[in-house]
Amino acid sequence: MNSNPAEPMTLHFLGNILTFRARTAATEGHFTVIEVRTAPGAGAPPHTQTDQESFLVLEGGYEIVRDGVVLTCQPGDFVHVPPGMVHSFRNPTDAVSKMLLINFPGDLHEKFFTLVGDPLAPGSTDFPPPAAPDIPHILEAGRACGIEILAP
C-alpha cells in the first residue's frame, strides 16, 4: 500500500475500487477526495457516520439512498449527506459506474478504508474476484472510525 500521502492510494472494498486522489495528510486533515469505480450491482450498505460526505456522479449511474429517499443519479448529479443521516449507494447499471466521494474531515473514512480495503496497485481498474466480506471485522472497523453499518 502507498504510504506517501502526496500520492494516490488504491484499494478494493465490496465491489468498489477506491483511488484516493486527495488524502487527509495532503489536505491538512480537512477532507479526502476518492475516485470510486463501482461494479454493476455493488455499492455500500446503509450506514451513518460522524463526518460529512458528498457524491458527484461522473459516469454511469447510481442509486443513492439518503434518509430513506431513493435518488436516481446520473453524471453531473451531486448529493450531500450530513453527519448522522442514514445513506447507502449502489450501481444499478450493467456497466462500471464512477463517482467522486468527498469526506470532510477525511481522516475517519481514510482510516476505515485502509483497515477494511484490499490494497491494489496504483491506478488499478480491474476488479479482483469476488470474496465473502469479513463482516465482524468491517463492523468493528466502522465503529472505530465513527461509521455505524446498519442491516440492509
N, C-alpha and C positions, 0 to 999 in steps of 0.2 A: 504494500500500500504506500502511496506517495505521502510522505510526512512533511514535505515542503509546502507550507500554507500558501505560497505565492503561485503554485501550480495546481491545475485541476486534479481532482481525485475522482475516480470512477468506481462505483460499487453496484452490485445487483441485490435487489431485495423484492421479493414477492412479485416477480414478473416486471419489475421496473429497473431500468438502467439509469443510475443517478450519477451525473457528472457535475461535481461541484465547481462552478465557474468562478464564484467569489466565495472564499472561505472566511470563517469568523476571524481568524488571526489577521487576514489581509484587510478586513473592514473595521479593525479595532473593536471587534465584538458586537458591532451594530446589526449586521444581517448576514445571511448567506443567500446566494443565488445558485439554484440547482437546475440543470437541464435534465428533464425526465423523459425518457423514452419508455412507453408502456406497451407491452404486448397485448394483442387482442384478448379481451375478457379479463385482463389483470387490472390491478389498481391498489387501493388502500382501504382497509376495513374502517367501519365507523370508529371515530375516536375524538377525544378532546385533548387540548394541550394548553399549557400556560403561556405560550408565545403566540404571536400573530402570524398568519400565513396568508399568502396570496398566490393565485394561479393565473398564468397568462397562457392560453392555448396557442400553440404555434402551428401544429399540423394535425390533421385527422380530427378526432372528436373525443370528448369526454362527457360523462355524466358526473356532475359534481353535486353531491347531496349536502346542502347547507341548512342546518336547523330543520330537517325534515322535508325541505323543498328540493325536488329534483330539477337541476338546471342542465339543459342540453346545450353544451358549449362547443363552439366551432372556432377555427383560427381567428384570433383577434379578441375573443371574449376574455374578460378579466373578472375574477371572483376573489373577494377578500373575506377572510374568516377571522373574527376577533377571538381573543383568548376565551376558552371555556365553551365555545359553541361546538356541538356535535357536527361532524362532517366526514365525508368519505369521497372517493372518486373511483371511477373505472373507465376503461376504454371499451365502449360498446361496439366498436367497428371491427372489421375483419382485417385491418392493417395496423401497423405500429402507429401510435399517436405520440405527439411530442408537445411538451409544455415547459414553461419556466415556473419554478416553485421558489418563492421568496419567503424566508422566515426572518422575523425580527423580534427580539435579538436572535441570532442564528446559532448560538452555542448549543442549545438543547437538541435541536434536530441533527446538527452535525455529529454530536456525541452519540445520539441514538443510532444513526445510520452506520457509524463506524463500529458500534457494538453488535449490530444485527446483520449488516450487509456483508456480502461476499466480495472481496476486492477483485477488480478486473484491471486489465492493462489500460493505461490512459487512452481515452478516445474509443474504447470498445463500443461496438454497436450490436454485437451478436449476443443473443440471449443464451445463457447456459441451459442445459437440460433441466426440466422441472424437478424439484425435490420437495419433500414434505418439510414445511417450516417447523422450527423448534418453538412451539407456542409458549411453553413456560419461560424460555429464555427471552422471547420477544416481549412478553408481558412484563417481566422483571426489568428489562432494559427500559421499556417505556415508562414504568413507574419511576425509575431512577432519573429520567430525563423530563419529567413533567407531562408525560403523554399517557393518557388512560385509554386503552384499546377496549372497545365495547363488543359484545356479541353482535354479529350481523343480524 
